[in-house]
Amino acid sequence: MPSITDVTEQTFATEVLDSSRPVLVDYWADWCAPCKQMSPVIGELSDQYPQVKFCKIDTNANPALAARQGVMSLPTLQVIVGGEIVQASQGGKTKNSIIQMLSDYL
């Protein structure tokens, strides 16, 4: 069972910025086909890498949060460590490219 935390404007600081683990944040929307394609891959990775916290943010429900985090297109992935964005990518990604993003933190 994948361990992915749904994050909102209200929980972002606690769940993401204050996390003691590196966090992979997946910004998505239900109308975004590449987002839907990446969802099972992120689920698999969340099972494989318990040392990383995996979070999803629905940009339709949290547009101000997405804008504040600099999200300009979907899907966007951000790796956040110690409250700072250390890696970011936009567009659909393969499993291996997501692992590569996380490689310094595994």
Secondary structure, DSSP 8 states (H G I E B T S, - for coil): ---EEE--TTTHIIIIIT-SS-EEEEEE-TT-HHHHHHHHHHHHHHHH-TTSEEEEEETTT-HHHHHHTT--SSSEEEEEETTEEEEEEES---HHHHHHHHGGG-
